[in-house]
Amino acid sequence: MLEEYSLKLSGCTLFITGASRGIGKAIALKAAKDGANIVIAAKTSEPHPKLAGTIYTAAEEIEAAGGKALPCVVNVREEEQIADAVEKAVQKFGGIDILVNNASAISLTGTLETTAKKLDLMMSANTRGTYLTSKLCLPFLKNSKIAHILNISPPLNLNPIWFKNHCAYTISKYGMSMCVLGMAEEFRGEVAVNALWPKTAIYTAAMDMLGGPGVEKQCRKTDIVADAAYCILTKPKSFTGNFVIDEHLLKKEGIKNFDVYAVAPGHPVIPDYFLDEDLDTQAMKMEAQGASSGFREEKKADGAKHTGPEGSQISLETSTAKPSGSVAETFKIIEGIINEDVVKSTQGVFLFELSGEEGGTWYIDLKNKGGNTGSGEPPVKADVIMSMSSNDFVKMFTGKLKPTMAFMSGKLKIKGNMSLALRLEKLVSQLGSKL
């Protein structure tokens, strides 16, 4: 991991949104080791039933690490709350040197499944919240010798693959990135404005909720983003307008061993959204550890080509390879491994709408009594509806197609409870050795 002993951020004041947990708190703790002042601008003042940490517990950790903390209840959707926290920060610490726009909302839903409430939440928290917080901090940032804004947002990538499954979320995150484009130019020479995005999935409490038990093995720790953020925030103001990927930057800083950032060293990690190149990279890593070359097919679809970053051509050809086994056989085996423990740990009814040679409707009930499977509609309302080809369904349950990657590449469409959908991956992994 990156270690700094020069205390470059000593005495600096960082205003960090969403700093009560996850990436925001990790960045705060990294700066606190230098003796920085941290404004914890986050919503959680009372313990959350599913997410650990409050602004007050984060403040205790920051002060224990060597920094000074100012916990402020801030919902970035509320301008008055942001303004109040900015005023308190200036009164307590004398100014603001760095703003980290980390707070974000996510709903990985298609256009027809995204409610107005979810749409408003993502747009107002991600795009509007970033814009407003930047606007209110900028007068003080302009008076700072350090003067940095860092948005935790992705590089702008217009490959349609990143829009078609969760258009609203993509637009809202790209709104944060467009703030970087505009503000970096508007305040060039006065305030540095950059974006930072992880190359892989990062393990946080929210990831636990989305992915369920076992997802952590496929993730890196928040430390990698914190180390990359530190590198950016300690650069001069001339470093501005950049869309930085954590691993790429840390390699330039001399980091060679990235296993130290892994939750489970040696285990393949999930590539993050919006990064085309990582699907191929991940495929090679998986194949090197014995995975089927069919994993690489997850990047292919519809026989089209799209232009990626810097004009690179991304092949999206459809694979014609046919899997072994059949849909009916797969459901028989699923039925055979269902037990009370699986039902108790999953608690969901899944409906599969399959197209292709063995198309039809099937279900897996992992909620009622001892669980069961069958063709047609389930006896009770499904919690999750998954649409994909029958070929890809068999590939997924034989371990040749990871559910997460199937969704990211557009081969799997999901309606309903996303947390339950990702939890199904545990069942898929159990089936891999039996099919």
Phi, psi and chi 1 to 4 in degrees:
 res  aa     phi    psi   chi1   chi2   chi3   chi4
   1 MET       -  160.0  -67.1 -172.7 -176.1      -
   2 LEU   -76.2  125.7 -177.2   70.2      -      -
   3 GLU  -119.0  133.1  -66.5  -67.7  -17.2      -
   4 GLU  -122.2  135.8  -65.6  -74.7  -15.1      -
   5 TYR  -123.5    6.0  -60.7   97.5      -      -
   6 SER   -86.5   -6.0   56.4      -      -      -
   7 LEU    52.3   48.1  -54.6 -179.7      -      -
   8 LYS   -64.7  -24.8  -65.9  178.7 -178.6  178.3
   9 LEU  -103.4   14.4  -63.1 -178.9      -      -
  10 SER   -59.2  126.9  176.7      -      -      -
  11 GLY    80.1   -6.1      -      -      -      -
  12 CYS   -78.5  151.0  -66.8      -      -      -
  13 THR  -108.9  120.8  -62.1      -      -      -
  14 LEU  -109.2  127.4  -73.0   77.8      -      -
  15 PHE  -101.8  109.5 -169.2  105.4      -      -
  16 ILE  -119.8  119.5  -53.3  177.6      -      -
  17 THR   -82.4  145.8   66.0      -      -      -
  18 GLY    64.7   35.8      -      -      -      -
  19 ALA   -93.4    9.7      -      -      -      -
  20 SER   -78.6  -15.0   60.4      -      -      -
  21 ARG  -161.8  176.7   60.9  177.8   67.1   92.8
  22 GLY    60.8 -142.7      -      -      -      -
  23 ILE   -62.4  -41.2  -71.1  172.5      -      -
  24 GLY   -59.4  -44.2      -      -      -      -
  25 LYS   -68.5  -36.6 -171.5  177.7   78.8  171.0
  26 ALA   -62.8  -41.6      -      -      -      -
  27 ILE   -64.5  -40.0  -65.7  172.9      -      -
  28 ALA   -62.0  -45.3      -      -      -      -
  29 LEU   -66.6  -36.1  -69.9  172.7      -      -
  30 LYS   -61.6  -45.7 -179.6   74.4  177.2 -179.6
  31 ALA   -69.9  -33.4      -      -      -      -
  32 ALA   -61.9  -30.7      -      -      -      -
  33 LYS   -63.4  -23.3  -68.5  177.9 -179.2  178.4
  34 ASP   -85.3   -8.7  -83.5    9.8      -      -
  35 GLY    90.1   29.6      -      -      -      -
  36 ALA   -81.5  162.0      -      -      -      -
  37 ASN   -95.7  131.2  -52.1  -44.0      -      -
  38 ILE  -120.1  122.4  -49.0  -64.9      -      -
  39 VAL   -93.4  112.8 -177.5      -      -      -
  40 ILE   -90.6   96.0  -52.2  161.6      -      -
  41 ALA   -99.2   92.1      -      -      -      -
  42 ALA  -147.4  165.4      -      -      -      -
  43 LYS   -81.3  -31.7  -67.6 -169.7  -59.5 -179.4
  44 THR   -79.5  103.0  -50.3      -      -      -
  45 SER  -103.4  -23.6   57.6      -      -      -
  46 GLU  -113.4  147.9  -61.6  -66.7  -28.7      -
  47 PRO   -54.1  135.4  -26.4   35.4      -      -
  48 HIS   -91.0  140.6 -170.8  -76.8      -      -
  49 PRO   -64.4  -24.1   20.6  -32.4      -      -
  50 LYS  -119.0  -18.2  -65.4 -176.9  179.1  178.9
  51 LEU  -117.9  123.7  -61.5  172.6      -      -
  52 ALA   -73.8  147.3      -      -      -      -
  53 GLY   100.1  141.7      -      -      -      -
  54 THR  -130.4  176.4   67.8      -      -      -
  55 ILE   -64.8  -25.8   56.9  174.8      -      -
  56 TYR   -82.0  -38.8  -56.4  111.3      -      -
  57 THR   -68.1  -35.4   58.6      -      -      -
  58 ALA   -64.7  -39.2      -      -      -      -
  59 ALA   -61.4  -40.7      -      -      -      -
  60 GLU   -62.5  -42.7  -68.9  173.2   -0.8      -
  61 GLU   -66.4  -39.8  -68.7 -177.1   58.7      -
  62 ILE   -64.1  -43.2  -73.1  164.5      -      -
  63 GLU   -70.1  -34.2  -57.5 -137.4  -25.4      -
  64 ALA   -66.4  -28.8      -      -      -      -
  65 ALA   -81.3   -9.0      -      -      -      -
  66 GLY   115.4    0.6      -      -      -      -
  67 GLY  -101.4 -179.6      -      -      -      -
  68 LYS  -114.0  140.6  -65.3  179.9 -179.5  178.6
  69 ALA  -124.3  144.7      -      -      -      -
  70 LEU  -129.7   97.3  174.9   61.9      -      -
  71 PRO   -76.7  129.4   25.2  -29.8      -      -
  72 CYS  -132.6  131.5  -63.8      -      -      -
  73 VAL   -75.2  111.6  176.9      -      -      -
  74 VAL  -137.1  118.8  175.0      -      -      -
  75 ASN  -100.0  114.7 -179.5  -16.6      -      -
  76 VAL   -65.7   -4.5  -65.9      -      -      -
  77 ARG   -81.3  -11.9  -57.1  172.7   70.8 -169.9
  78 GLU  -111.0  108.8  -56.9  -65.1  -24.3      -
  79 GLU   -58.8  -40.5 -177.0  177.8    7.8      -
  80 GLU   -63.6  -37.1  -71.1 -175.9    3.9      -
  81 GLN   -68.7  -38.4  -69.3 -176.4   18.3      -
  82 ILE   -64.0  -49.2  -57.3  169.3      -      -
  83 ALA   -59.8  -40.1      -      -      -      -
  84 ASP   -64.1  -42.2 -177.2   58.6      -      -
  85 ALA   -66.6  -38.7      -      -      -      -
  86 VAL   -62.1  -44.6  168.7      -      -      -
  87 GLU   -62.0  -43.7 -177.0  179.3   -8.7      -
  88 LYS   -63.8  -38.6  -72.2  177.5  178.8  176.3
  89 ALA   -63.2  -43.7      -      -      -      -
  90 VAL   -67.8  -39.4  174.1      -      -      -
  91 GLN   -64.5  -41.7  -73.1  177.0   -8.3      -
  92 LYS   -79.5  -42.6 -175.8  174.2  178.5   66.8
  93 PHE  -111.2   -5.7  -61.7  124.6      -      -
  94 GLY    89.3   -3.1      -      -      -      -
  95 GLY   163.8 -173.7      -      -      -      -
  96 ILE  -133.8  126.9  -62.7  173.0      -      -
  97 ASP  -101.1  -32.4  -60.0  -68.0      -      -
  98 ILE  -140.7  137.0  -68.0  167.8      -      -
  99 LEU  -117.9  128.5  165.8   62.9      -      -
 100 VAL  -115.0  110.8  179.2      -      -      -
 101 ASN   -87.3   93.7  -74.6  -54.8      -      -
 102 ASN  -110.4  -30.2  166.3   69.6      -      -
 103 ALA   -56.8  136.2      -      -      -      -
 104 SER  -158.8  153.7 -172.1      -      -      -
 105 ALA  -121.2  148.3      -      -      -      -
 106 ILE  -138.3  138.2 -179.2  171.6      -      -
 107 SER  -147.9  107.8  179.4      -      -      -
 108 LEU   -86.0   66.2  -61.3  175.4      -      -
 109 THR  -121.5  151.4   46.3      -      -      -
 110 GLY   -73.0  173.4      -      -      -      -
 111 THR   -58.7  -46.1  -59.8      -      -      -
 112 LEU   -72.7  -21.1  -62.7  179.2      -      -
 113 GLU   -96.2   -7.4  -66.2   73.6   47.5      -
 114 THR   -88.2  111.0  -56.6      -      -      -
 115 THR   -72.2  162.6   63.3      -      -      -
 116 ALA   -60.2  -35.7      -      -      -      -
 117 LYS   -63.8  -45.0 -175.7  176.7 -179.8 -180.0
 118 LYS   -66.5  -39.7  -73.0 -179.0  179.1  178.5
 119 LEU   -60.5  -49.0  175.0   66.1      -      -
 120 ASP   -62.3  -39.4  -69.9  -16.7      -      -
 121 LEU   -60.1  -49.4  172.0   62.0      -      -
 122 MET   -67.6  -43.6  -71.4 -172.5  -73.9      -
 123 MET   -66.9  -41.0  -64.6  -59.4  178.8      -
 124 SER   -77.9  -33.3   57.8      -      -      -
 125 ALA   -79.1  -46.7      -      -      -      -
 126 ASN   -79.5  -64.8  -59.6   -5.9      -      -
 127 THR   -76.1  -57.0  -59.7      -      -      -
 128 ARG   -65.6  -41.6 -176.6  175.7  179.1  -87.0
 129 GLY   -62.0  -42.2      -      -      -      -
 130 THR   -63.5  -44.8  -66.8      -      -      -
 131 TYR   -62.6  -48.7 -174.1   94.2      -      -
 132 LEU   -65.6  -43.5  -85.5 -178.9      -      -
 133 THR   -63.4  -40.4  -52.6      -      -      -
 134 SER   -62.7  -46.4  -60.0      -      -      -
 135 LYS   -58.1  -43.6  176.4 -175.2  176.3 -178.2
 136 LEU   -75.3  -25.7  -66.9  170.2      -      -
 137 CYS   -87.9  -24.9  -72.4      -      -      -
 138 LEU   -56.6  -41.4  -88.9  162.3      -      -
 139 PRO   -57.1  -32.4  -26.7   36.7      -      -
 140 PHE   -85.5  -35.2  -55.9   99.5      -      -
 141 LEU   -61.4  -37.3  -69.2  168.2      -      -
 142 LYS   -63.9  -21.2  -70.2  173.5   68.8  174.7
 143 ASN   -90.8   -1.8  -66.6  -33.2      -      -
 144 SER   -94.2  147.0  169.8      -      -      -
 145 LYS   -74.7  -23.9  -67.5 -178.7  180.0  179.4
 146 ILE   -88.7  -57.4  -64.9  177.5      -      -
 147 ALA    50.0   79.5      -      -      -      -
 148 HIS  -130.4  140.4  -87.6  -88.8      -      -
 149 ILE  -116.9  130.8  -65.9  176.7      -      -
 150 LEU  -126.8  117.7 -179.5   62.6      -      -
 151 ASN   -99.3  130.4  -66.9   -7.4      -      -
 152 ILE   -84.8   85.3  -52.3  -57.5      -      -
 153 SER  -149.7  159.4   64.4      -      -      -
 154 PRO   -85.3  163.8   32.4  -36.7      -      -
 155 PRO   -64.7  148.6   23.4  -32.5      -      -
 156 LEU   -75.9  115.4  -66.9  165.6      -      -
 157 ASN  -130.4  114.1 -179.0   -8.4      -      -
 158 LEU   -91.1   16.5  -63.5 -176.5      -      -
 159 ASN   -61.9  122.5 -176.7  -12.1      -      -
 160 PRO   -57.1  -19.6  -25.2   34.9      -      -
 161 ILE   -58.7  -28.5 -165.1  171.6      -      -
 162 TRP   -88.2   -0.5  -57.4  119.7      -      -
 163 PHE  -110.1  -35.2  -71.7   83.5      -      -
 164 LYS   -69.1  -23.7   71.0  177.8 -167.4  174.6
 165 ASN   -99.0  -19.0  -67.4  -44.1      -      -
 166 HIS  -154.9   62.4   37.8   76.4      -      -
 167 CYS   -56.4  -46.3 -173.1      -      -      -
 168 ALA   -63.4  -44.1      -      -      -      -
 169 TYR   -62.6  -44.6  173.0   64.5      -      -
 170 THR   -60.0  -46.9  -62.8      -      -      -
 171 ILE   -58.5  -42.9  -68.3  171.1      -      -
 172 SER   -66.9  -38.6   69.7      -      -      -
 173 LYS   -73.0  -37.7  -70.9  -57.5  -71.0 -173.5
 174 TYR   -66.7  -26.8  -78.5   10.3      -      -
 175 GLY   -60.8  -39.3      -      -      -      -
 176 MET   -62.8  -40.2  -65.1  176.1   69.0      -
 177 SER   -69.9  -34.9  -60.6      -      -      -
 178 MET   -69.7  -26.3  -73.9 -169.7  -76.5      -
 179 CYS   -61.1  -36.5  -74.8      -      -      -
 180 VAL   -63.3  -48.8  171.6      -      -      -
 181 LEU   -55.4  -50.9  -82.8 -178.5      -      -
 182 GLY   -71.4  -48.0      -      -      -      -
 183 MET   -72.2  -30.1  -66.7  178.8 -171.0      -
 184 ALA   -61.2  -39.1      -      -      -      -
 185 GLU   -77.7  -42.0  -72.2  -57.3  -45.7      -
 186 GLU   -61.6  -36.8 -175.9  176.4    1.1      -
 187 PHE  -114.8   24.7  -60.0  100.3      -      -
 188 ARG   -58.0  130.9 -174.2  173.6  -69.3  -83.6
 189 GLY    91.7  -18.2      -      -      -      -
 190 GLU  -108.8  -47.8  -64.4  179.5  -72.1      -
 191 VAL  -137.3  128.9  179.9      -      -      -
 192 ALA   -80.0  135.6      -      -      -      -
 193 VAL  -130.6  119.1 -173.3      -      -      -
 194 ASN  -138.0  165.9  -64.1  -73.7      -      -
 195 ALA  -119.1  147.2      -      -      -      -
 196 LEU  -130.7  137.0  173.5   62.0      -      -
 197 TRP  -142.3  138.5 -166.0 -114.9      -      -
 198 PRO   -76.1  145.7   25.2  -31.2      -      -
 199 LYS   -74.0  -27.6 -175.5  175.7  179.7 -179.2
 200 THR  -127.6  171.0   71.9      -      -      -
 201 ALA   -61.6  142.3      -      -      -      -
 202 ILE  -112.1  133.7  -58.2  -61.8      -      -
 203 TYR   -81.1  116.6 -178.1   57.2      -      -
 204 THR  -135.8  173.8   61.8      -      -      -
 205 ALA   -61.9  -36.1      -      -      -      -
 206 ALA   -64.5  -36.2      -      -      -      -
 207 MET   -64.5  -35.7  179.9   61.1   75.1      -
 208 ASP   -57.9  -42.6 -108.0  -16.3      -      -
 209 MET   -68.6  -38.0  -68.7  178.4   65.2      -
 210 LEU   -76.1  -43.7  -73.7  170.8      -      -
 211 GLY   -99.2  -19.6      -      -      -      -
 212 GLY    80.8 -179.0      -      -      -      -
 213 PRO   -57.9  138.2  -22.3   33.2      -      -
 214 GLY    92.9  -13.8      -      -      -      -
 215 VAL   -65.6  -25.2   71.6      -      -      -
 216 GLU   -61.0  -29.0   68.4  -85.4    8.0      -
 217 LYS   -64.2  -20.7  -67.2 -179.3 -179.8  178.9
 218 GLN   -98.2   13.0  -56.2  173.3   69.1      -
 219 CYS  -124.4  164.5  -58.8      -      -      -
 220 ARG  -102.4  163.8  -77.7  176.1  173.3  166.6
 221 LYS   -77.5  159.8  -56.7  171.5 -172.7  174.8
 222 THR   -64.2  -17.5   53.6      -      -      -
 223 ASP   -56.3  -34.5  -66.5  -18.6      -      -
 224 ILE   -67.0  -37.9 -171.5  170.0      -      -
 225 VAL   -71.3  -38.3 -174.7      -      -      -
 226 ALA   -63.1  -42.2      -      -      -      -
 227 ASP   -64.8  -41.4  -78.3   -2.8      -      -
 228 ALA   -66.2  -41.0      -      -      -      -
 229 ALA   -61.1  -42.1      -      -      -      -
 230 TYR   -59.6  -42.6 -174.2   92.5      -      -
 231 CYS   -59.9  -43.1  -70.5      -      -      -
 232 ILE   -67.7  -47.3  -65.1  170.0      -      -
 233 LEU   -71.0  -14.4  -61.2  175.4      -      -
 234 THR  -100.9    7.1   53.1      -      -      -
 235 LYS   -87.5  161.0  -69.7 -176.6 -178.4  -64.5
 236 PRO   -68.8  165.7   23.8  -33.9      -      -
 237 LYS   -59.4  -22.8  -65.9  179.3 -172.9  178.6
 238 SER   -67.2  -17.6   56.4      -      -      -
 239 PHE   -83.8   94.4 -174.5   82.8      -      -
 240 THR  -148.3  155.6 -170.2      -      -      -
 241 GLY    75.1   22.5      -      -      -      -
 242 ASN  -103.3  145.8  -60.2  -71.8      -      -
 243 PHE  -110.0  100.7  -68.5   89.4      -      -
 244 VAL   -99.3  136.5  179.4      -      -      -
 245 ILE  -101.7  128.8  -54.1  -57.7      -      -
 246 ASP   -51.6  -51.6   57.6    0.4      -      -
 247 GLU   -64.0  -40.1 -177.6  178.3  -47.2      -
 248 HIS   -60.2  -44.7  -62.4  173.2      -      -
 249 LEU   -66.6  -43.9  175.5   62.3      -      -
 250 LEU   -67.7  -30.4  -68.3  174.9      -      -
 251 LYS   -62.2  -40.6  -79.5 -177.5  176.1  178.4
 252 LYS   -66.4  -26.0  -68.8 -179.9 -179.2  178.5
 253 GLU   -84.6    1.3  -63.6  -69.8  -31.6      -
 254 GLY   101.1    2.8      -      -      -      -
 255 ILE   -74.8  128.6  -59.9  -64.5      -      -
 256 LYS  -116.4  -31.5  -64.3  179.5 -179.4  178.6
 257 ASN  -101.2  103.0  177.8   18.9      -      -
 258 PHE   -93.6   -1.2  -73.8   87.4      -      -
 259 ASP   -65.3  -24.6 -101.2   -1.3      -      -
 260 VAL   -66.2  -19.8  -64.8      -      -      -
 261 TYR   -92.7   -9.3  -66.7  114.0      -      -
 262 ALA   -79.1  141.5      -      -      -      -
 263 VAL   -67.0  -40.4  173.9      -      -      -
 264 ALA  -125.4   89.3      -      -      -      -
 265 PRO   -50.6  133.7  -27.3   36.2      -      -
 266 GLY    91.2  -15.1      -      -      -      -
 267 HIS   -86.3  136.6 -165.4  -71.9      -      -
 268 PRO   -58.8  143.0  -22.3   32.8      -      -
 269 VAL  -111.1  154.6  -71.0      -      -      -
 270 ILE   -78.3  129.2  -55.6  170.1      -      -
 271 PRO   -69.5  149.5   25.9  -33.6      -      -
 272 ASP   -81.2  168.6 -150.7  -16.7      -      -
 273 TYR   -67.1  158.9  -73.4   86.9      -      -
 274 PHE    76.0    5.3  -50.2  116.6      -      -
 275 LEU  -117.9   95.4  -54.4  177.1      -      -
 276 ASP   -56.5  -45.3  -66.9  -22.6      -      -
 277 GLU   -59.6  -27.7   61.0  178.7  -33.4      -
 278 ASP   -73.2  -19.5  -71.1  -27.1      -      -
 279 LEU   -67.1  -41.6  -64.4  177.9      -      -
 280 ASP   -68.7  -42.8  -87.7  -19.3      -      -
 281 THR   -58.9  -45.1  -57.9      -      -      -
 282 GLN   -63.9  -39.0  179.5   69.2   -1.3      -
 283 ALA   -59.5  -45.3      -      -      -      -
 284 MET   -64.0  -38.9  -71.8 -173.5  -75.2      -
 285 LYS   -64.2  -43.4  -74.7 -178.3  179.7  178.4
 286 MET   -65.7  -42.3  -64.8  -67.3  -77.3      -
 287 GLU   -64.4  -36.3  -70.9  164.4   20.8      -
 288 ALA   -63.7  -24.6      -      -      -      -
 289 GLN  -100.5   15.7  -61.9 -161.4   29.0      -
 290 GLY   100.0    4.9      -      -      -      -
 291 ALA   -74.9  157.7      -      -      -      -
 292 SER   -65.9  146.6  164.5      -      -      -
 293 SER   -66.1  -12.0   60.4      -      -      -
 294 GLY   -62.8  -19.4      -      -      -      -
 295 PHE   -57.6  -37.1 -178.6   87.9      -      -
 296 ARG   -65.5  -22.6 -170.0 -178.3  -62.9  -85.4
 297 GLU   -68.6  -13.5  -65.4  166.3    6.7      -
 298 GLU   -64.9  -18.4  -66.7  159.9   25.6      -
 299 LYS   -85.9   -9.5 -171.9  179.1  174.7 -176.7
 300 LYS   -97.0  144.9  -57.7  173.2 -177.9  177.6
 301 ALA  -169.1  137.3      -      -      -      -
 302 ASP    64.7    9.8  -54.9  -31.6      -      -
 303 GLY    62.7   21.9      -      -      -      -
 304 ALA  -105.5  168.7      -      -      -      -
 305 LYS  -127.5  140.9  -74.3 -170.4  175.9 -178.5
 306 HIS  -127.2  154.5  -65.9  -74.3      -      -
 307 THR   -87.4  127.2  -57.3      -      -      -
 308 GLY   -99.4 -163.8      -      -      -      -
 309 PRO   -57.8  139.6  -23.3   34.0      -      -
 310 GLU    58.3   29.4  -59.3  178.4    0.7      -
 311 GLY    79.9    4.0      -      -      -      -
 312 SER   -66.7  143.1   60.2      -      -      -
 313 GLN   -89.2  130.1  -67.6  -64.0  -49.8      -
 314 ILE  -106.6  115.7  -56.4  163.6      -      -
 315 SER   -75.6  131.7  175.4      -      -      -
 316 LEU  -127.5   41.9  -59.8  175.7      -      -
 317 GLU   -74.2  147.7  -60.9  169.6    2.0      -
 318 THR   -85.5  132.9  -58.1      -      -      -
 319 SER   -75.5  142.3  169.2      -      -      -
 320 THR  -106.2    1.9   57.1      -      -      -
 321 ALA   -66.9  135.2      -      -      -      -
 322 LYS   -99.6  134.3  -66.7 -174.5  178.2 -179.0
 323 PRO   -76.2  160.2   31.4  -35.5      -      -
 324 SER   -80.4  158.9   59.7      -      -      -
 325 GLY    82.8 -179.2      -      -      -      -
 326 SER  -141.0  168.8   68.9      -      -      -
 327 VAL   -61.8  -46.9  170.5      -      -      -
 328 ALA   -60.3  -42.8      -      -      -      -
 329 GLU   -64.0  -39.5  -69.9  171.5   -2.4      -
 330 THR   -61.9  -43.4  -58.1      -      -      -
 331 PHE   -67.8  -30.7  -86.7   98.7      -      -
 332 LYS   -62.9  -43.0  -78.9 -176.7 -179.1  179.5
 333 ILE   -69.4  -38.4  -63.0  172.8      -      -
 334 ILE   -59.2  -44.6  -66.2  172.0      -      -
 335 GLU   -57.7  -37.4  179.1   87.5   41.4      -
 336 GLY   -71.5  -24.8      -      -      -      -
 337 ILE  -100.3   -6.1   72.3  158.6      -      -
 338 ILE   -67.7  130.6  -67.8  175.9      -      -
 339 ASN  -142.5  179.0   55.5   45.0      -      -
 340 GLU   -61.7  -35.3  -70.7 -176.0    3.2      -
 341 ASP   -65.2  -42.7  -71.1  -22.0      -      -
 342 VAL   -63.0  -44.2  172.3      -      -      -
 343 VAL   -63.6  -44.8  173.8      -      -      -
 344 LYS   -63.1  -38.4 -174.4  177.3  179.3 -179.7
 345 SER   -83.2  -15.6   63.8      -      -      -
 346 THR  -102.7  -56.7  -51.9      -      -      -
 347 GLN    55.6   57.3  -73.5  -64.1  -69.2      -
 348 GLY  -154.9  152.1      -      -      -      -
 349 VAL  -111.6  125.3  177.6      -      -      -
 350 PHE  -114.1  127.4  -56.4   85.6      -      -
 351 LEU  -108.9  130.0  175.8   65.1      -      -
 352 PHE  -110.9  121.5  -65.8   86.4      -      -
 353 GLU  -103.2  102.9  -63.8  176.0  -20.9      -
 354 LEU  -103.5  138.8  -55.3 -179.5      -      -
 355 SER  -112.5  172.9   59.0      -      -      -
 356 GLY    97.7 -160.3      -      -      -      -
 357 GLU   -58.0  -38.5  -68.7 -178.7    9.5      -
 358 GLU  -113.3   40.0  -64.2 -177.2   79.6      -
 359 GLY   -63.9  156.8      -      -      -      -
 360 GLY   155.5 -175.5      -      -      -      -
 361 THR  -113.6  130.7  -57.3      -      -      -
 362 TRP  -136.4  162.9  -62.7   77.3      -      -
 363 TYR  -142.6  156.9   69.3   86.9      -      -
 364 ILE  -127.6  118.0  -57.3  175.5      -      -
 365 ASP   -99.6  105.8 -178.0   -8.4      -      -
 366 LEU  -115.7   40.1  -61.9  178.5      -      -
 367 LYS  -131.8  -37.4 -176.1 -173.2 -120.7  179.2
 368 ASN  -106.4  133.9  -58.9  -69.2      -      -
 369 LYS    49.1 -124.8  -63.6 -178.4 -179.9  179.4
 370 GLY   -92.7    2.2      -      -      -      -
 371 GLY    83.0  153.6      -      -      -      -
 372 ASN  -164.9  172.8   63.3   82.5      -      -
 373 THR  -130.2  168.1   70.4      -      -      -
 374 GLY   179.0  170.5      -      -      -      -
 375 SER   -94.5  157.3   59.6      -      -      -
 376 GLY    85.2 -162.9      -      -      -      -
 377 GLU   -77.8  146.0  -63.9  -73.2  -28.9      -
 378 PRO   -70.9  157.6   25.6  -33.7      -      -
 379 PRO   -66.2  -21.1   21.5  -32.2      -      -
 380 VAL  -125.4  166.3  -64.1      -      -      -
 381 LYS   -61.9  134.7 -176.4  179.5  178.6 -178.8
 382 ALA   -74.0  141.2      -      -      -      -
 383 ASP   -82.3  -29.9  -61.5  -63.5      -      -
 384 VAL  -136.9  135.4 -178.0      -      -      -
 385 ILE  -115.4  123.0  -59.6  174.3      -      -
 386 MET  -115.6  127.3  -64.0 -175.2  167.6      -
 387 SER  -115.1  129.2  -57.4      -      -      -
 388 MET  -166.7  173.6   63.7 -166.5  -48.0      -
 389 SER   -77.2  155.8   73.1      -      -      -
 390 SER   -64.6  -35.4   53.6      -      -      -
 391 ASN   -60.2  -47.2  -82.9    4.3      -      -
 392 ASP   -69.1  -31.3  -73.9  -25.2      -      -
 393 PHE   -60.1  -48.2  172.5   83.7      -      -
 394 VAL   -64.3  -41.1  175.3      -      -      -
 395 LYS   -59.5  -41.6  -75.0 -179.0 -176.1  178.4
 396 MET   -63.5  -42.4 -170.6  168.4   76.4      -
 397 PHE   -84.6   -3.2  -82.3   89.9      -      -
 398 THR  -106.0    9.0   53.2      -      -      -
 399 GLY    83.2    6.8      -      -      -      -
 400 LYS   -90.2   -9.8  -63.7  177.2 -178.7  177.7
 401 LEU  -142.9  111.8 -178.4   63.7      -      -
 402 LYS   -69.9  132.8  -67.5  -83.8  -74.0 -179.4
 403 PRO   -54.7  -42.5  -27.9   36.3      -      -
 404 THR   -60.7  -44.2  -55.9      -      -      -
 405 MET   -73.1  -32.3  -65.0  -61.1  -66.6      -
 406 ALA   -61.6  -41.5      -      -      -      -
 407 PHE   -67.5  -46.6  175.5   74.3      -      -
 408 MET   -61.7  -35.4  -71.0  175.7   66.0      -
 409 SER   -87.9   -1.9   62.5      -      -      -
 410 GLY    90.1    1.8      -      -      -      -
 411 LYS   -77.5  -21.0  -70.0 -166.0  168.5 -170.1
 412 LEU  -123.2  124.2  169.0   62.0      -      -
 413 LYS  -108.2  137.3  -67.5 -176.5  178.4  179.8
 414 ILE  -125.3  132.8  -59.7  173.5      -      -
 415 LYS  -122.8  140.4  -62.5  178.1 -176.2  177.6
 416 GLY   107.0 -145.7      -      -      -      -
 417 ASN   -75.4  103.9 -170.4  -41.3      -      -
 418 MET   -65.4  -35.9 -179.7   59.4   67.7      -
 419 SER   -60.9  -43.0  176.6      -      -      -
 420 LEU   -66.9  -37.9  -81.7  175.7      -      -
 421 ALA   -60.3  -43.9      -      -      -      -
 422 LEU   -72.8  -26.8  -66.4  177.0      -      -
 423 ARG   -67.6  -24.0 -157.8  174.9  -62.2  168.0
 424 LEU   -63.1  -20.0 -172.7   65.9      -      -
 425 GLU   -60.0  -28.5 -169.3  157.2  -10.6      -
 426 LYS   -63.4  -42.5 -177.1  178.0 -179.7 -179.1
 427 LEU   -65.3  -39.8  177.8   63.7      -      -
 428 VAL   -59.7  -43.1  172.7      -      -      -
 429 SER   -65.9  -32.4   65.4      -      -      -
 430 GLN   -68.4  -32.2  -71.3  177.6  -26.2      -
 431 LEU   -78.2  -24.0  -81.3  168.4      -      -
 432 GLY   -51.9  -37.4      -      -      -      -
 433 SER   -84.1   -8.3   61.6      -      -      -
 434 LYS  -103.2  -12.4  -60.8  176.1 -175.9  -69.9
 435 LEU  -109.4      -  -69.7  167.6      -      -
